[in-house]
């Protein structure tokens, strides 16, 4: 092509998009064919057919929305199921096992009588026993059955003797003095201990002293005491002696029973449930263990503690029965509610029957029991360590049950007792403890609907009603975003042009539209080329 011809060629471009080149621009988006019924509603030729398909489509949309909302609501509520499995292990740790004399008056009476007579010479023996009963009851220990029936004058006499006896000591100091000097020792209580086929020292390897509410000094098994053999082969055998009972005249001044507690923690001991051992009887205690792992719920359990929260029961009992009504605490429970004065005996004795003898542990009889759920987070750690009591009292909200931990052990006890054919030699009480098997039941609470299951259910509802998949929903979202963005952009352009357009002069003539297309003066019409020469 000659240069002259090339310079005279130009293309005439249309001023508007050609409808012929965009013949499919008005077609519905591709995803309309994936939604069940939508293509039929759009492509129907009659109004009756369009109305039918639109009714079907709208009904399916509402059905999908309704079912999906129910699925979401159920997922938010968090329904749970319980999974129970049996775990086999090589060894099982024994729970805290606490043994106590039934009557908390196991003192060396000849020695304590001599100590009293140093203050009151020629004091009668029976009166001295009543003074000891007054001492025991005044410290909040139970089973002093005669104290409530003494008349006021006799109680004043006992109080006078006790004040002379304890002169120079505080209530706490005198309690510690009597317990350490005249109380029973570990060697006085335990005869022998064995675990499996091995003998152990009861006082240094198996048990440790522990004070129990209303029971006084008891002994508790140590941590990491494990059964490694199945059944009776790996059992814990404890043989106990008969301790004296200073006030137990009807029992010939000998402890009639031994009380056993099976607890779930080593720190705080609640006095229920209790198991009684009788003299010259075989006692086989079979244990089964269950570990419970629940989902944290403010109403059912809490993650703040592990176990049944024995601390709550002990504290509630002490607060409801001693601290709140008497404004003092007991000498052997000073760590439960610190910064509280020790109760004098004259304060406890008048309410001994109602507050010590009758009230069961953990019961809440006043409106002043602290609710753990109402304590703020900044106060919780101090409250659990018993570091501060008074600052937390402003959160008292009335009686509340103790909330157990979401993770805890539960033990089932099966006590079998049978009278021995002959009396035991050297001891009076027998206790054998073992697990049935080296296994425990693992109870775990899980959500019934997981995240993958939740997504699957939502997809199933939309797929059932409309045939939608995640790709289709993504296409719909993209189309909505594109159309919305385009409309917003066009509206913004119109507004911008209106704001930036120069104002028209008032005398300017309005051009008339002749309806003719504008002429392109730059168009060059090529001349007819000359015939080629051969």
Secondary structure, DSSP 8 states (H G I E B T S, - for coil): --HHHHHT------SS--TTTTTTTTS--GGGGTSTTHHHHHH-SSHHHHHHHHHHHHHHHHHHHHHHHHHHHHHHHT-EEEEEEEEE-S-EE---EEEEESSS--B-HHHHHHHHHTTSTT--HHHHHHHHHHHHHHTT-S--TTGGGS-HHHHHHHHHHHHHHTTTS-HHHHHHHHHHHHB--HHHHEEEEEETTEEE-IIIIIEEEEEETTTEEEEEE-SS-EE-SSGGGG-EEEEE---B-TT-GGGTTB--EEEEEE-S-SS-----SEEEEETTEEEEEEEEEEEEE---BTTTBBSSSSSS-HHHHHHHHHIIIIIHHHS-B-GGGTTTS-S--B--HHHHGGGHIIIIII--TT---SS--B-GGGS-HHHHHHHHTT--SGGGGGGB-S------BSEEEEEEEEEEEEE-SS--SS-SEEEEEEESSSEEEEEEEEESS-HHHHHHHHHHHHHHHH---HHHHHHHHHHHHHHHHHHHHHHHHHHHHHHHS----TT-------------TT------------
